[in-house]
Amino acid sequence: MTTKTILDLFTSLKLTVVTLACAMVLVFSGTLAQVELGLWQVQTRFFGSFIVWWPLGGSGFGIPIFPGGYTVGGVLLINLVAVHLRRFKYTWAKTGLLLAHFGLILLLLGQLTTGLLQEESAMSIEEGQSKNYSEVHRKDELAVIEKGDPQQDRVVAIPASMLNHQQSISPPQLPFSLRVIRYLPNSTVSSRPFARAAPVQVTESGADPVFLREEARTYRMDRKDMPSAFVEVVLRTGQSLGTRFLSTWQAKPQSLVVEGKPYEISLRPARRYLPYTLTLLDFRFDRYPGTNIPKNYSSEIRLQNPQSDEDRQVLIYMNNPLRYAGKTFYQSGFDPRTERGTILQVVRNPSWLMPYVSCSLITLGLLLHFALHLARFLRRARS
Amino acid sequence: MSKTLIGTIGLMGLGVAAVWLVRSCQDQIQVYTIPKENLTAPMTSDASPVQRSAAAQLQYTVPDNWSERVGSHSGETSFKVTLSEGDSVEASVIPFPARFGREALLVNIVRQQLGLAPISATQVSADGISQKVGDVPGTLYDLESPDPDPNSLPFRMVMVITQQDDTSWFFKLAGASEPVEQAKPSFLQFLQSVSFSPAPAVSPDETSVPPWDIPPDWTPTTPGPMITAAFTGPNNTQITVTSLGGTAGGLLANVNRWRRQIELAPVDQAQLDAAVQTLTWGEQSGWLVDMAQAAGQTRQRIVAIVVTQGGKTWFYKLTGTDSAVGPVKDELISFVGSIYTHDD
């Protein structure tokens, strides 16, 4: 295959058509798959990947069946850039096209950065409560917290994805290793026996057992996996400090003392700490008079940032988020039991402006292109 | 190789490398420091007010082979029932607010947990057996999991549901089939020993609530977190009593917060000074603010009295439609006056 052939391929209009057709097939099949897999799984497996795989049972392997979103979008981007590099000769009449294509390139790049860098998390706050962290809904972590310092805690957070396939984890910041005996990506745990549950010891010290049942992973939007793990704590000398049962079902972390220092260990939703604090002063849930139909949710928040000496109140309600320090806080839900707790969706998206900029450029470019062509047509018609 | 091709392949490689780099960075161990977690927690305990007050209503005699578990949560009281040969089963008592206590719903939730198909309310009624809890009539259901898995324990639950005042009580005995059968007589003995005492006052912190004279047409209701007391007045008006430390942000900030709640524009200090009315009771004074939406058949209105005393600020707030709040405003003023003119 010669250089010219490869170049012809990358700059081919046929490639553009094929790629756009692949994009349509991907969107259509992803929409259908969402019924069974849920939105998050489809986004990850169809659009946030280079290849769409057909899983082969529980083997961990799969058959590649279609190019994923990164491949389709990437080829489209390459195609667009390559055509401009190879064939484009600037004239005044092509300004509109150039603008529109540049906007399209920005749109594709913006979508790539959003897919890679955007992270959504949630903050649940009761009235009167303050919080300085949010929790990532679909990610969990094994957190080891060193509690010895009176002013601050040091956190070593191990993503749960590492627990799935690693036998032993030895963070250099800790005087011990964590040997994963067994990891259950989803489970049900109760302090009381229930159907098909087996008793497990939480620690080896003889505390009352809990009851554990492994569950299939869930893809439903309104549920999340609740992982559990059996983890052995092993000193650097090789001495074992016993096996602990950790679970996202446990409300409180477990304590251990190693070399005279107190630690807490827990399996919990991944946390994202903020350098500022939000306090929920008042949550309001208005209904249409005489009905139970929600009219408005709003959260009166006190924002305190010691770094910038800020202490102010903010009202967050539907379609009126708080944009602060690179994050956006949306009014997402509330605690239905008490109607006194708010749930804020926290979105970090560094490229949130890209779609607006790119759409503006595309619109401007198309308008300009149309205007120039219209002007030329009218000139010819007059002459 | 042409520059175009090099550039194109370079761009591809860059894209793949960027994706791989970002993805691999996201699954790394993170190490960071955080300030000690002394952030304020909600002022109420984990249990809802119904469950906290409900728990105080129940008396019972614990059988000899029963031991109460420490650290029960959500208002639940649980016991470990120890049997011969080292077996044990669990017994528990759970109160629910009455609106959640519908029997068919509870029974089907339990059936689902046991792997049984849900049944109709009629069938639930037919399956239940009368069983007294103390002197109060209840219904007993004895359910067993069909459980096709030969490696797991057969599971059985004997439960009794009864209603007392505005609380549904759920008494449960659960475990493997044979041990539950052995423990059932002591469970029934426990049920016979149960007695319900009258519900205590709703206020969660009686020692700090000032003495007041509640107007006769006000009905105490369950206060939420951060609220000392709550009432329902005539025509569905709501009255709440809240106290916060210090100045609680100041009168202007709180007034503007209330104004935003009923979609009114904020006011400045001068406008507030012109609108606020000062109330005095002997040496104690307070401020009354009255805010209403501009127009509309069901326009919302808030009347609030703010009193600062002893390092705390008390908020007495009346909300409802304009037509409903009007007649109750004087009752609110009398209610607050009764607090600060009370003989000690």
Interface residues (C-beta under 8 A of the other chain):
Chain A: T3 K4 I6 L7 F10 T11 F50 Y70 G74 L77 I78 V81 A82 L85 R86 L112 L116 L117 E126 E127 G128 Q129 S130 K131 N132 P150 Q151 Q152 D153 R154 V155 V156 A157 I158 P159 S161 M162 I169 P171 Q173 S191 R192 P193 F194 A195 R196 A197 A198 D208 A251 Y273 T277 T279 L281 D282 R284 P289 S298 E300 Q313 L315 R337 T338 E339 R340 G341
Chain B: M1 S2 K3 T4 L5 G7 T8 L11 M12 G15 V16 A18 V19 V22 R23 Q26 D27 Q28 I29 Q30 V31 Y32 T33 I34 P35 K36 E37 L39 T40 A41 P42 M43 S48 R69 H73 S78 K80 V89 E90 S92 Q113 L114 G115 S145 D147 D149 S152 L153 F155 A174 G175 A176 G224 P225 M226 G249 A253 R257 R260 Q261 T298 T321
